[in-house]
Amino acid sequence: MKFIVSRQKTKVGVNGKPCEEAREEELTPLDYRMVGSLKEAEDKVWYRDWIEGGTGHREEDGMVVCEKKEKVKRWVVEIPTLEELIRFQQKYGSITITDSAPYSDVRKEIIINS
């Protein structure tokens, strides 16, 4: 499973890489809007920019969503098993696992608390 990874506190002199396992990836942000249908979205002032700025427009979980065309760079770690997640936590100490900002590729974030 992929996780966005960050640090609660940035260490001085570090180039922004939160841990040695992290690699920078370009992720596709999801753009959710609080309307129930694509038809309803057509009447909104943001509709044209939303259509032009994304792909895969659809209705999902009572909202409309699309994948943004412009990707963003984030630090990511791949942790395929629970055992490896535990080893990661043992190596870095206290961690928090939380929902990340919505991306099509990654849905969870690990925050290294130390």
N, C-alpha and C positions, 0 to 999 in steps of 0.2 A: 504494500500500500504506500502511496506517495503522501507526504506531508509537507506543507510549507513549514519552514523552520526559522525561528527568530530567537533573539535573546531579550529578556526583560531589561538587562543592563548591558550596554555596549562596552567592551573592553577597550581601553586606550591602545592605539597603535594597530588595531585589527582593521583589515581592509573591508569590513562589513560582512565577511563570511562568518556565520554564527557558530559553525562547528566544522571539524575537518571532513566529515562525511558529506557536507552540503555541496550541491552543485547548482549553478545558476541555470534556470530554465525560463523560456518564454511561455507564459501561460495565457489562456484565452479567458478574459473576464466575461461573466454573464451579467446581462443588464435586465433586471426584473423591474416591472412597472405594476403599480397597484390598481390594475383594472382587470375585470374578469374575462374579457374576450378580445380577440383581435378586432372585431367589428366595433366594439366600444372604444378601443384605442385610436381608431381612425379620427375621432372627434377631438382628440387631445392636441394641445399646442406643440408637444414634443414629438408627435407621431412621425413626421417627415424625417427629422434628424435621427430618430431611433431606427427607422427603416433603412436609411442610407448608411448608418454607422454599424450595422450588424448583419448577421446572417442567421438562418435557421429560426426565424420568428415563429413562435408557437405559444399555445396556452399550456400552463403547467401550475398545478396546485392553486388554482383560483386566481392566477396572475398571468401576465404575458411576459415572455422572456426571449432574449436572443443572445447569440455569441457576438461579442464585439469584434470588429475587424482588426482593431489595433491590439497587439499583444503587449503584455507587461512582463518584465523580468523579476523573478522572485527566487529566493534560495529554497531548495527542495531536498529532502532526503527520502530515500526508498527504504522502507522497513517492512519486509515481507511476512515476518512471523512475530507472534507475541514474545517468543524467547529473545529475538533480536531487539524488540522494543524494550524489554527489561534490561538487556545488556547496555543499550543506549542510555537508559535512565541511570544505571549504575555508574557509567562513565561520566555523565554530566551532572549527576545529582538531581535535585528537584526539577521536575518538568510538569507542564500543564498541557493537556490535550484539549483543544477547543475547536469549534466550528471556525473555518476561515472565511474570509470574504469569498463570495461565490465565483469559482472558476470551473470551466468545463472539465479540467484535468485533475483538480485537487479540491477536496471539500473539507479537509481537516488541517489543523495547524498544531505544531509542537512549539511551545515556548519554553526555552531553557531559563529557569528562574535564577540561576547563580551567575 
